[in-house]
Amino acid sequence: MDNIKKLIPYWFFVFTIGFGWFIISPVVPELSKLLSTNLSGILLVLSAYGYTMAIIGLIAGILSAKFTVKSALYLAVIFSVIGLLARAFSNNYMEFLIFSLMAATAYPFSLAPVGSIAESMDPVKSATIAGLSIGFLFLGMSAGSLIGPYIFIALGIRGILLLPAVLAIIASAILIPVLKSYPARYRGKSLKGSFKIGMLKNWYVGLSMASISILFGGIASTVLGFHFSALTALKLSGLLSGLEFLGSAIGALLLPYIFEKYKMLRTGTVASGSMSFIFGMVLLISMVYTNFKYLIIASFFIFGFFGNAFWVLALNSIMNYVDDPARAGFATSMYSVATNVGVAIIPVFVGAEFSNTKTVLYGIVPAIVIVLLAFAVSPFLASSGMKGKNITEEETA
């Protein structure tokens, strides 16, 4: 229990990362004016966190494995505070992009090695710790998306940029004194055996759920335009993204804890996968073919709720392929990298098909198939308690 309490400052810090990133999504037009750039330039900044995870995630995992979790978190603190603070005072697009990328680097350094954090703090509650860590990130994303417009009205564009930096400074001041008590040593420093062929199933679940989640948010305003006015579609799409993040946060915070407490991790994983598939279909069909606002809104929230829980449970499952906290961090880093590679590819190619009603079916079918296959592999993910002991020889190759 003492180790769990030590994680509270870490979770607050993770919250500020999500909050600082998506608080700018509602003020994209104002940022474009301030920085004299076009829409695509600001969207590049918003997507930068995914690219930093894909590029730096493995480095963060190796750092936490070869040295300590603390070393990765110290770097996360430095990059987050400097990047967000400098971003708030940037006067041109290039400065804003550079410091945004610096701030985004805190994301992989704080969350890529979450397996090491979970396993070293309390291996019995690894699913709960992983779920809380991811949940607080998404809670920050949701909070930023939902209250960002009101902060902008109250504080202006500089205020909305400065607030995340202030929160990051406060969170860092609380976290740094606690870091010295985080575990500094593991049983092994070799990364040999960190990869097992069975992890590919987990990777697929991770990349499919994350990329389809991003796809739904990205196509919302366009697809809603099939049935609603441009202004209504724009307002509704912002609400849907915020609710999807909120559902993702609550699902990650609650479901892994419940399933782990009642020793139902495998059952919970399959159930989350099935609900993700069902509500992914409901979401797509209702959004494309109907104007039932409340059904669309509920579908976004419920898909986020089960989809992110499914993502977290697949991440927790991957720790069962290794028997050392250091390798667990590297294993979850590989999972995070695979996830963000999917985010960089699938929404771009599949999302293009939703641009008009003539091609929309070519987007619906692959999106549904991607989620269906993730559900199909869910019964075969390594269950809690294996820790590498009951994995088949094929999976340990």
N, C-alpha and C positions, 0 to 999 in steps of 0.2 A: 504493500500500500504506500510506503514511503517513496518508492521509486515512481509510482504513478503520480503522486503529488508533485514530484520534481518535473514532470512533463507538462504541467499546467502552463508555465511560462513559455515553453516550446510551442504549445498549441496556440497561445495568444499571438506569438510571433508569426506562426503559419497563417493565422487569420489575417494579420496585417498584410501579408503578401497577396492573398486573394483579394482583399479589399482594395489595396493600392492599384491592382492591375485593372479590375473591371469597373472601378469608379469612373474611369474616363470614357467608357463605352457610350453612356447617354449624351456626352458632350462632344461627339466627333465633329459636328459642323463648326462649333466654336473653336476647337483646336485647329481645324483646317484654316480658319481665318487668322488665328493668332500666329500660326507658324508659316502662313502663306504656302500651304501645300494642298494637294488634292486628297480625295477620299482614300485612294489606294495607299497613299503614304501613311495615313493614320491607321488603316487596317493592318498594314505591315507591323506597326508598333504593337497593336493589340494581339497579333499572333506570335509575337517574338518569344513569349514565354514557352510556347511549344517547341520552337526551334532550339532554344537554349537547353531544354531538357533532352532533346534528341542528340545534341552535340556534346553537352557537358555532363549528362547523366552518368555515363560510365566513369568519367574522371572523378566525379563525386563519390561513386561507389568504391572505386579503387582507393581513394584518399581515406575514406572511413574504414576500409578494411586493412590497409597497410599501416595506418597510423591510429586515429581514433575518430569516433563520431564527433567529438568536440571540435576537431580541426575543421571538418566540413561545416559545422554550424557557425564557428567563428567567421569563416569566409562568407557564409550567408548573411550574417549580421553586417559585416563591412560593406558588402556589395549592395544590400538593401538600403541601408541608411544613406550612403554616399550617392547611390544612383537616384533614389527618390527625391532627396534634397536638391541635388543639382538639376534634376528634371524639372522641378517646380520653378526654377529661375531661368530656364532655357529661353532664349529669345529667337532661335531659328530652328528649322526642322532637323538639321544635322546634329546639333547639340542635343535636342530632345531625343532623337533616335539613339545616339551613343549612350546617353545616361539611362534611357529606358532599357537598353540591352544590358547595361550593368546591373540595374535593379532586377531585371528578369533572371539574371544568373543566380540570385538568391533562391529561386524556385528549385532548380536541381540540387543545389548544395544542401538545402534543408529537407527535401522530400525524397530524392532518389535513393538515399541509403536508409529509408524508413524501416527496412527489415532489420538492420543492425540495431536501430533504436528499440524496436519492439522486442527483439530476441534478447538483447542485453538487459533491458529493464525488467521484463517479466515474460518469459517464453510461454507461460501458461495462458497469458492473456494477450497473445500476439495479435489475434484478429481484432480484439477490442481496441488495442493501441493503434493499429494500422487504420482502423475505421475512424477513430477519433481524429487522427492526424489528417487524413484526407477530408473528413467531415468539416473540420474547422477551416480548412482551405476553401472549400466550397461555400461554407457559411459566409466567409469574407467576400467571396465573389458575388454571392447573392445580395449581401448587404450593400456592397458597392454599386451594383446594378440598380437596386431598388431605390436607394436613398440618394444616389448621385445627383439626380436632377434637383432635388430640394437643397442639397448642399451648394450646388451651383447657383441657385436663386439667392441663397443667403450670403454666400462668400465670394461668388464670382469665379472666373476661370483660374486665377492664381490661388484662390482659397481651396478649390477642389483639388488642385495639384499639391498644395502644401500640407493638407490634412493627413494624407497617407504617410508623408515623411515624418510628421510629428508622432503619429502612432507607432511607426517603425522605431523611432528613437526611444519611445517609452517602453516598447516591447523588448528592445535590445538591452535597455538598462535593467530590466527585470530578469532577462534570460542569462546574461553574462555571469552574474554571481552564482547562479545555480549550475552552470556548465562544469565548474571544477569538481562537482560531485558525481558527474556522469561517469559510467564505467570507462576505464582507459585501456584495459587489456582484454584480449580474447584468447581462446585456447590455441588458435592457429593464425598464422599470418599468410600462409600460402593460399592462393586463389584456385589452385588445382581442384577440380571437382565442383566448382561453382556452377557449371553448366551441365544440365542433364537434358537429354533429348525430349523427355516428357514435358519440359517447361514450354515447349512450343505450343502446346494446347492452351496454357495460361496466357502466353503472349497473344494468341489469336483472340481470346476473350477480351483482353485488355485493349488491344488496338481496335477491335470491332466496336465495343461499347463506347469508348472515348470518341472515335471518329464519327459514329452515327449520332451521338449526342451533339457534337459540334455541327454536324450536317443539319440536324433539325433546327438549331438556332440560326444557322446561316441562311437557310432557305425560307424561314418563316415569313419575313416581310414580303418577299416575292410571291410566294404561294398564296398568302392571305389576300394579295391583290387580285386574285382570280374572283373573289367574292365580295371584297370590301373596298371602300374608297382608299386612296393612297394614304391619307392622314390616319384613318382608322387602322389600316394595316400596319403602319409604322408604330403607332402607340401600342397596339396589341402585341406586336412582335417583341417590343421591349419588355412588356409584362411577362410574356411567355418565357423569354430567356431568363429573367429573374426568378420565375417560379421553378423553372427546370433546375437552376442552381440551388434554390432552396430545397427542392425535393432531393437533389443529390446530396446536399449536406445532411438532411435529416435521415435519409436512408443509410448513409455511411456511418452516422453517429449511433443509430439505434440497432439496425439489423445484425451487423457482425457481433455486437455485444450480446444480443438476445440468443442468436444461434450458438455462440461459443458458450454462453452460460448454461444452456440446456443441452449441450453436446449434440447439436444438430447441424454442424457445419456443412456436411455433405448434402443433407436434405435442404438446408437453407440455400446453398449454392444453386441447386437444381431449381428450387422454387423461385429464386430471384431471376434466374435465367429464363424460366418459362414466362414469368410476369413481364419481363423486359420485352420478350418477343411479342406477347399478346398486345401490350399497350404501345409497342412500337408500331404495330399494324394499325391499331385503332387511331393513333396519332396521325399517321400518314393519310389514311383514308378519310378521316374526318376533316383534316386540314385541306386536302386537295379537292375533295368532292362535296363538302358541305359548308354551311355557314353557321354551324352550331357552336357558338363561341364558348359556351360553358363546357361542352364536351372536349373541345380543343384545349382549353385551359387545364382541365382536369387531367387530360392525357399527358400533357407536358410535365405536370407535377409528378404524376404517378410513374411515368417512364424514368424521370430523373431519380425518383425515390428507389426504385428497384434496380435501375441500370447501374447507378454508382455503387450500390451495395454489392451487386454482382461483380463489378470491377474490383472492389476492395477484397472480396472473398477470394477472387482469383489471385490477387496479389498475396494474400495471406497463405493461400495454398502453395504458392511457389516456395515459401520458406521450408516446407516439408521435404523438399528435395535436398536440403543441406542440413548439416548438424552443427554448424558453428555460426555465431552471430556475425562474424566478419564476412563470411561467405553469404549469409542471408542478406546483408546490405548490398553486396555486389549483385546478388540474384535479383533483388527488387529494383536495382538500378537498371539492369538489362531489361526488365519488364517495363519500366517507365520509358526507356528509350524506344522499345518496340511500339509501345502505345502511341508515342508522339510521332513516330514515323508514319503510323496509320493515319493520325490526325492531319499530317502534312499532305497525304496523298488522296485518301478516299473522299473527303468532302469536296475536293476540287473537281474530281472527275465525275462523281455521281451527282453532285450538286448542280452541275451545268445542265443536266437534263430537266431540271425543274424550272427552267426559265420561261417556258410557255406550255400551254395545255396540250400541244401536239406531241411533245416529247416526254411529258411528265411520267408516263408509264415506264419508260426506260430508266427512270430514276427510282421509282417505287419498287420495282422487282428486285434489282440488286441490293437495295437497302434492306428489304425484308429478308432476302436470302442471307445476307451478312449476319443479321441478328439471329436468324434461325440456326445457322451453323454454330454460332456461339452457344446457344441453348443446347444443341445436340452434343457438344463436347463436355458440357457441364458435369454429367455424372462420372466422367473419367478423370477429373482433376484430383490430384493427390489430396487425401483427407487429413485432417488434424491428427497429430500423434505419430505420424510416420517418421518424420525427421530423418528421412533417408533410409530407414531400416527396412521398410516393406515395399520399396520401389522395385519394380521388375528390372531384370538385367538389361532389357532393351532400353529402359529409361535412364539407366545409369551409365550408358555407353559414352 
